[in-house]
Amino acid sequence: MASKTKKSKSSGRFGPRYGKRVRAKLVKVESRQRVKQKCPFCGKLGAKRLSKGIWQCSKCNKKFAGGTYHLS
């Protein structure tokens, strides 16, 4: 796995490719999708993304469909 730098965060794996704006947008989306989201069933911060649009809450153990990158 490629290392990342402090300045470019998770998009550091691409190096200088694809341009600054594209990599900045990617960091914004990835940082928001990787944090635990608020579960619509129990209301606690526990929903984690399993795959595209599939979420599972670690508190109430429900699996549900939602937004692709983050729950809105």
Secondary structure as a PSIPRED ss2 file (coil, helix, strand):
# PSIPRED VFORMAT (PSIPRED V4.0)

   1 M C   1.000  0.000  0.000
   2 A C   1.000  0.000  0.000
   3 S C   1.000  0.000  0.000
   4 K C   1.000  0.000  0.000
   5 T C   1.000  0.000  0.000
   6 K C   1.000  0.000  0.000
   7 K C   1.000  0.000  0.000
   8 S C   1.000  0.000  0.000
   9 K H   0.000  1.000  0.000
  10 S H   0.000  1.000  0.000
  11 S H   0.000  1.000  0.000
  12 G H   0.000  1.000  0.000
  13 R H   0.000  1.000  0.000
  14 F H   0.000  1.000  0.000
  15 G C   1.000  0.000  0.000
  16 P C   1.000  0.000  0.000
  17 R C   1.000  0.000  0.000
  18 Y C   1.000  0.000  0.000
  19 G C   1.000  0.000  0.000
  20 K H   0.000  1.000  0.000
  21 R H   0.000  1.000  0.000
  22 V H   0.000  1.000  0.000
  23 R H   0.000  1.000  0.000
  24 A H   0.000  1.000  0.000
  25 K H   0.000  1.000  0.000
  26 L H   0.000  1.000  0.000
  27 V H   0.000  1.000  0.000
  28 K H   0.000  1.000  0.000
  29 V H   0.000  1.000  0.000
  30 E H   0.000  1.000  0.000
  31 S H   0.000  1.000  0.000
  32 R H   0.000  1.000  0.000
  33 Q H   0.000  1.000  0.000
  34 R H   0.000  1.000  0.000
  35 V C   1.000  0.000  0.000
  36 K C   1.000  0.000  0.000
  37 Q E   0.000  0.000  1.000
  38 K E   0.000  0.000  1.000
  39 C C   1.000  0.000  0.000
  40 P C   1.000  0.000  0.000
  41 F C   1.000  0.000  0.000
  42 C C   1.000  0.000  0.000
  43 G C   1.000  0.000  0.000
  44 K C   1.000  0.000  0.000
  45 L E   0.000  0.000  1.000
  46 G E   0.000  0.000  1.000
  47 A E   0.000  0.000  1.000
  48 K E   0.000  0.000  1.000
  49 R E   0.000  0.000  1.000
  50 L E   0.000  0.000  1.000
  51 S E   0.000  0.000  1.000
  52 K C   1.000  0.000  0.000
  53 G C   1.000  0.000  0.000
  54 I E   0.000  0.000  1.000
  55 W E   0.000  0.000  1.000
  56 Q E   0.000  0.000  1.000
  57 C E   0.000  0.000  1.000
  58 S C   1.000  0.000  0.000
  59 K C   1.000  0.000  0.000
  60 C C   1.000  0.000  0.000
  61 N C   1.000  0.000  0.000
  62 K C   1.000  0.000  0.000
  63 K E   0.000  0.000  1.000
  64 F E   0.000  0.000  1.000
  65 A E   0.000  0.000  1.000
  66 G C   1.000  0.000  0.000
  67 G C   1.000  0.000  0.000
  68 T C   1.000  0.000  0.000
  69 Y C   1.000  0.000  0.000
  70 H C   1.000  0.000  0.000
  71 L C   1.000  0.000  0.000
  72 S C   1.000  0.000  0.000
